């Protein structure tokens, strides 16, 4: 048996939400963990993020539920509005009935606030070591352990390795070597102070304005003091996966058919960040010996179901549960973890693509989309979301 080493740590490559969650989960099972982060400080960038009940179930299992809840904003509902005619398409209450059904809330927050909650718990653990300025470019393994090598040639030894190094994972590149699927969809993100946000749009809701080949999302973050703003569109040009500075002129050129209310938001940001997005085709194996993948490194998603971070923390909890049931046998645990996550995460990847297609529908397809949820009761919406939001830590290995 390949038992958790008392001398060598488990290496976690990546200090983002997934990497810190994995470190916490493994530490709770008695593992000593070394987190290798490429940045000079452990911090999170980005803007807003949405968390469903499945994420809060995972946060509770990691022991950070109270911290993440204290920094979240609890919306009253989620709404989709047709931006062509300004009419509601679907409204889903996320109040008491929603919480009773799924056992946890739906909330919105800033990525940095979630990361802070995880980091605070990591810093309190005497089983987790954080190493910064360690951009891992390769990994080697033997019968006895693994070695991660950074861009400066430094070597870090461990008994196993978790690749949680994001959408452009160097670990995945070495293990799988598959090409990203560049979507052609561009996402702009910004955070707006509440005082600058239009008063008639300061809704306590996650709002999705859907239009032909484009959409706008907004919701409150940081106790309602700011609003997260996201716009997405199908690019007219060939895109290369990556992040750059954006321009207001480009954004405005894509939203000519939009309702006047959300269109006002497009002139508010002083600066934009521009993401040319991509995902990958689901794979049936992301483990090789003592190395496995987690989060975006294992199953990168587009943004349409707001499940990227949610899947990463689910992964982390499932990995810890597998280590527990296999009594520290890491190779056996990696196999159990992978089997429990492959089908679920693949379903989320594919469902995300399909929901994105519905959001950006035009012509007759737009009419079909709008009729799909007409007069649907909250209970029917909850039934359709059960597969996603009904995930629980106590049966995470059931697959």
N, C-alpha and C positions, 0 to 999 in steps of 0.2 A: 504493500500500500504506500501511496505517496502522501504522507501525512504532512499537515502544516508544520513547517520548520520552526523550531524554537530559536534557531540561530540566524536564519535568513528571513527577511520580510517578504510579503507579497508586494510586488511592484505594481503601482497604478500609474499609468502614463496619462496625464491630463488632470488639471486641477479645476475644471469647470464643475457644473452642477452634477453631471454624471460621475466624474472622478471622485469628488468629495463624498457623494452618496455611497459609492462603492467602498470607499475607505471606511466610512462609518459602519456600513453593514458588515464588512469583514472583521473590523475591530470588535464589534458586538459578539462575534463568534469566537473570539480569542486570538485572532490573527494579529500579527504585527505587520504594519503596512507602511510603505514608503511611497509617497505621492511625488511624482516627477512632473513639474510644471515648466513649460517653456518660457513663460513671462518672468519678468524680474520680480513681480509681486503676485501673490495669489489674489486675484480679483476677477470680477465679471464685467463684461461690457454688454452693450445692447440696450434694449428699451423694455417695453412691457412684455408680460407673458401671462397666459391664462392657464389656470389649473382646475381640472375637473375633480370629482370625488375620488377617482382612482389615484390621483396624485396625493391627495391628503391622506388616503389610506396608507400609501407608501411612506409619507413623512412621519406618520404616527409610528409605523414599524421601525423607522430609523431613529426615533426618539427626538425628532425636531418638529413635531406637529404643533406644539404650543408656540414655538418661535415663528414658524412660517405663518400661522394664523394671525399672530399679533401684528404682522407687517402687511397683511393682505387687505384688499378692499372687497367687500361682499356686495355684489350687484343684485338687483332685484329680478332681472330677467335678461335673456339673450334675445336679440331681435334681428331678423333679416328684412331689409326693405328694398324694394325694386327702385333703383336709382333713376330709372327712365321716367316712371310715372309717380314716384314718391309714395307708392302704396305698400303697406306691410305685406310681407310674404309669409312670415312665421314669427310667432312670439312664444318663447318658452320660459315660464316662470321658474326661477331657481330659489324660491323661498322655502317655506316650511315643508310643503308637500314634496318638493324635490329632495330636500335633506332627509326627510323620513324615508323616501324610497331608496336612496343610495347610501345613507348613513354618513354623508359628509357634504360639505358645501361646494359650490362653484365660486371661484374667486379670481380676481385679477391683481397683479402686482408688478413690481419692477424686477427684472432679472437679478439686479445687484442685491436686492433685498432678500431674495431666496438664497442666493449664493452666500450672503452674510450669515443667514441662519445656519446653513450647513457648516460654514467655516468656523463659527463660534463653537459648535459642538466638536468639530475636529480638533480645535485648539485645546479643548478640555480633556481630550483623550491622551493617555500616556502610551497608547499603542500605535499612534500615527505620527510619522515624521514627514514634514513638508520640505521639499527641495525645489528651489526656484532656479531660473536661468538654465534649465536642463531641457533643451529641445532634442527629443529622442529621434534619431534618424534610422536606427536599426536595432534588431534584437537577435540574440543567439540563444539556443537552448541545448541542453544535454540531458543525460539521464538523471543528473543530480540537481539541475536548476536552470535558471535563465540569467542572461546578461543583457541589459539595455545600454546602448551606446549613444551618447549625445553628439551634437555637431562639432564639439571641441575635442572629441575623442575620450571623454570621461566615461568610465564603465560603472554600472550599478548592478550589483548581484542580488538575486532573490530566488525564492523557491518556486515562484510562478509569476505571471504577469497579466494584468488586465489592461487592454488597450481602450482607454476612454478619451482618446485624443481627437475627437470631433469629426466633422464631416470630411476633412481632408487628412484622415488618419494615416500616419506613416506606418503604423502597425498593420492596418488593413492592406495597405499597398504591398507590404512584404508577404502577408499571409494569403491574400486573395488576388490582388492585382487587377481588379475589375475597373472598368471605366465609369465615371459618373454619367448620369443621364441628365444633361443640361436641359431644363424645362423650357427655356425661352421666356419664362415669366420673370419679371423684375419687381422687386419689393423695395419700397422706400419706407424708412422708419424715422420717427422724430418724437420728442416729448415736448408738450406745450404746457406752460403754466396755466392754471385754471383761470386766473384773472384775464388771460388773453383769449380764452376759449369762448366761442359764442354762447351767451346765456341760454338761448333756446335749444342748445344741443348738449348742455351739461346734464346728461341723463346718467342715472346710476345703473348703467346697463352696458353689456358688451354688444356694440352696434355694428352690424355688417350691412353696408350699402352695396348692392350687387348691380353690375352693369355689364354691357357687352365687352367681353375680353378685359374686364378690369373690376376693381372693387376698392372700397375704403372701409377701414375698421377704426373705431375709436372707443375708448373706455377709460375710466378714472384709475389713477394709481397714486401711491403715497398719500393715503388718507384723503384722497380727493383733491390734493393740492396741485396735481398735474394730470394731464390727459395724454395717454399714449395714442399716437396716430400712425396708422399703417396704410399705405396705398400700394396696389399691385396692378400690373398690366402686362399684356402680351407684347413683348418688344418687337419693333419693326426691323431690328437688325440682328445679326448673328451674335449671340452672347457667349461670353467666356465666364465660367464659374468664378465668382469672387466678389469682393466688397470694395467699393470706391466711393468717393464723394459724389453726391447727386446735384441736380440743378432743378430749380423751380420751373424753368422754362420747359424742360422735358416732361415733368409731371403734368403741367397744365395742357400740354399738347395731346395728352391721351384721354382727358376727361371732358370732352366736348359735349357729350350727351347726358351729363349728370344733372340731377336735381340741384337747384340753387343752394339748398341748405348745406349739404356736405361739401359742395364745391367751394364754399367760402373757406373751408379749412385748409385748402391747398396752398394758400398764400401766407399762412401763419408761420411755418418753421423758418427760422433764420439759417439753419443748416440742415441738410439731409444726409443720411447715409443710404447708399444704393447697393442692394444685394441682387446679383444675377444668380438665380436659384437653381438648385439641382438636387436630385435624390439618386438612389441606386436601385437596381433591380433586387428584389429580395433573394437571399441565398439560403441554402439548406444547411450550411455549416460555416460557423465562424470561429471554431476552436481548432487549434493544432497543438497537441501535446499539452504543455504547461502554459499555453498562451490562449486567451480568449478575448473577445471584443464586447463592448458595452456601449449603450446609447447611440449617438450619431455615428460612431465608428462601425457599429454593427448594422444599423438600419436607418440611415439618414432619410428624413422626411421633408416633404414640402410643408408649407405653413398652414394649410387650409383647415385642418381639424385641431390646431393648437395642441398637438400631442407630443412634440419632440422632447421637451423636458420631462413630461409625464412618463413617457416610455423609458427614459433613462433612469428615473428613480424607481420605477417598477422593476427594471432590470437589476438594479442594485439590491433591492429587497429579495428578489428571487435568487440571486447569486448567494446571498447570505444564508437563505433557507436551505439551499442545496448543500452548502458547506456543513450546515448543522445536521442534516439527515444522513450525510455521508461521513459524519464524525471526523471531519477535517481532512478527508482524502480528497485532495484538490482535483486530481485528474477525473475521479468519478463525479465530483461535484460539478465540474465544468460541463460534463456530458449531460447531467440532469438539468442544469441551468439552461443549456442551449435547447434541449428538447422542449422545455417548458415555455420558451420565448419565441421560437422560430415562427410558428403559425400565427400567433397573436400579433407580433410586430409586422409580419408580412401583410396581414389583413389591414393593419393601420396604414401602412405605406400605400397599399392599393386603394383603400377607401378614401384616403386623403386626396389622391389624384382625382378620383371620381367626384368628390365633393367640390374640388376646384373647378372641374368642368361645369358642374351645375351652377356654381357661383357666377361664372363668366358666360353663361348661355346667352344666345341672341336669337332673333327670329322666332320661329315656331317652338324651338327648344326652350326659349325663355318662357313662353306661354305654358308649356308642359311643366316646367319647374314651378311656376307660380301656382299651378293647380295641384301640385303634389301634396301640399300641406294645408290647403284651404279647409277651414272649419275643423282642423284636427284638434282634439282635446289634449290637455297637458299629459294625461295618462298615456295616450298613444305616442307622444313624443318620448316619454320616459321609457316606454317599451322598446322603442327603436334604438335608444341609447344604452340599454342594459348591457349589451355585449362589451361596450367600451367603458362605461362608468361604474359597472358593477364589480370590477376587479377588487379582490380582497387579498391581504397578505397571508391570511391563514389557509388559503387554498391556491396559492400562487404556483405551486408545483403540480397542480392537477393535470395540466396538459401532458 
